[in-house]
Amino acid sequence: MSNEQTPQHDEELEADIQAEQQDSEQEVVELTEDQQRIVELEAAVIAAETKLADQKDSVMRAIADADNARKRAQGEIDKARKFALEKFAGELLPVADNLERALQVANPEDEAIKPIMDGVELTLKSFFSTIEKFGMTVIDPQGQPFNPEKHQAMSMQENTELPPNSVLAVMQKGYEINGRLLRPAMVMVTRAPEGGVDTQA
């Protein structure tokens, strides 16, 4: 009786072992598929991050290019505005020169023209006040050291009261606008007397 059950029992055991092996192989296959899916997902994430970084870089470049273009355009506008203002200011200089000449040649003792001269002087002051609002300044270097960047020497004269290369007289005032030279001042410059001693040294 026991001899008859043994082969059947062996067959059942073998069937169980085969079933367990199949289950085990199926689990291994499923685990491998999961791992492969994880690898695929990780690759997709890396690709997405790379694409995002590239797009972010492109956006940053576009923003920088747009900002540079805006700055260039603003610079061109500022240049055009300054050029137009300089040209207009340059056309006004003869007006100031003529008003100043009128005051220089007028006789302050002549009571008949004194009201006219007062009006001219008031007009000149108003003119200077107006142009200063637009960044224009007068160069009037009387008694100052000669500056070739802002002054134009028209002549030289010996003088013992001022150091050599000082502005002895201003023949025509100069002008600057927004820190740029519009017209140099035309001046007479001092020099030391020949054979004399410089008392300012």
C-alpha positions, 0 to 999 in steps of 0.5 A: 500500500505504501509502495503504491502511494510513493510514486503518486506522492513523488509526482505531486511533489514534482508538480508542486516544485514545477509550479513554484519554479514557474511562479518564481520565474514569473516574479523574476520577469515582473521584477525585471519589467518594473526595473526596466520601466523605472529606467525608462522613466528616469531617462524620460525625466533626464530628457525632460530636465535637459529640454527644460534647461535648454528652453530656460537658457533660450528664454534668458538669451531672448530676454537679454537680447531684448534688454540690449536692444532696448538699451541700444534704442534708448541710447540712440534716442538720447544721442539724437536728443542731445544732438538736436539740443546742442544744435539748437543751443549753438544757434542761440549763442550769437543772441547772447553774444549780441546782448553782451556786446550791447551792454559793453558798448553802452555808456553807463553815464547816459541817462537816456539809454539807461532804461534800454540797457537795464532791459537788455541786462534783464533779458540777458539774465533771463536768457542765462537762467533759461539755458541753465535749466537745459544743462547749458553753462557759461565758461567765463574763466577770467583770472583762472588758469588757461585750460586748452580743453575749454579755452582758445588762446587768441593772444598773449600779453605780459603781466606781473599781477597774474601767474603765467598762463592765466586768463587775463581777459575773456574776449568771448565766453564759452559754453558747455551743455550737459558736460560737453563743450559747445564752444570754447572761451576765446581768451587772452593769456598772460606770460611772464615779462621777458627778462623779468622775475616771476613774482608769483613763483 
